[in-house]
Amino acid sequence: MTALVIAEHDNASLKAATLNTVTAAAACGADVHVLVAGENAGAAAQAAAQIAGVAKVLHADGASLKDGLAENLAAQVLALAGNYSHILFPATASGKNAAPRVAAKLDVVQISDITRVVSPDTFERPIYAGNAIATVQSLDAVKVVTVRGTGFDAAAATGGSAAVETVAAVADSGKSSFVGRELSKSDRPELTAAKIIVSGGRALGSSEKFQEVLTPLADKLGAAIGASRAAVDAGYAANDLQVGQTGKIVAPQLYIACGISGAIQHLAGMKDSKVIVAINKDEEAPIFSVADYGLVADLFVAVPELVKAL
C-alpha cells in the first residue's frame, strides 16, 4: 500500500497541516508519498522531502497549479490516483474543496475529518458537533480522506531525505479562474497554528471592549486572539477569528476562554486544547465542564488583574 498526501503550501513553504496529514498517512501502514502541486514551488517540494517518514515527493509545476484552483488540483491528483491505496488531504478550506471532486471522479466515498486511524480501512471521525465519535470502514479500493490536523501530531519537518520526482502538470481545466486574493496581515500567530489562544465571547459587550480587554493579555502571552460565534455574530470580532464547528478547529497548548459560555458549537472547535482555562461569572456555564482550570469571576476585573500579574 502507498498513500499520497496532498501538500498544502504557498509555493514557497509548506503549511503546518501537511505535517499532521503525513502522520495520518503513516498510520495507515502505507509508504508515504507527497504531492506538491504549484508553480515555481521547488522550495516547497524540497521542504516536503525533508519531512520524516516521507518516501517520495512528486513535484508538479505549472501555471495551471499556481493558485491552487480546486478543479486543476483535483485533475492533478486524479492523474496519479491509480498508483495509490489512500489519498489524504488536510481538512482545510483547500483540502475540503478538492477532495470531494477527487472522490466523485473515482466513484468512492469520501471519509471526512478523521481524527484517528484504526486500521488501513477503518477510521474515527467526530459527529454531532464532536459529542460522538463514529468508527467508519471503507471497502473502496482507494480511500479518499480528509484529516483533522488537531487529531494527529505533526511529523518532524526535518530528518527525511526523500527523492523528488517531477511529474507533468495538468492543463488548465478552464472551469474556473483566479480573480484576486485579500490577505489580512497580523503580527499575531495564525489562529490554527498558535500555541496559545485567548478567546472572547459575547459577554465582552462591544468590539471596543473586546480589543481593550483581550489585546493586553494576548500581547503578554504572545497569543493569537479567537472569538466565539456569538461574539462574531454580534460584530465584536472578525469572522476569521471564529473558533468552533462553523469556524476554525484549534488545539493549542493553552486556550483561555474569557466570557464564553461554552455552547456545543464552540466546544467542538477547541476541546482538544492541551490546557483550557475558563473565566466566566456564571458558575453553571458549560465551558467549565471541559476546562482544566476555571475561574468564576467578572472578566473585566479578572483579566486586567491577570495581565498585571504577568
Secondary structure, DSSP 8 states (H G I E B T S, - for coil): -EEEEE--B-SSSB-THHHHHHHHHHHTTSEEEEEEEESS-HHHHHHHHTSTTEEEEEEEE-GGGTT--HHHHHHHHHHHGGG-SEEEEESSHHHHHHHHHHHHHHT--EEEEE-EEEETTEEEEEETTTTEEEEEE---SSEEEEE-GGGS----SSS---EEEEE------SS-----------SS--GGG-SEEEEE-GGG-SHHHHHHHHHHHHHHHT-EEEE-HHHHHTTSS-GGGBBSTTSB----SEEEEES----HHHHHHHTT-SEEEEEES-TT-GGGGT-SEEEES-HHHHHHHHHHH-
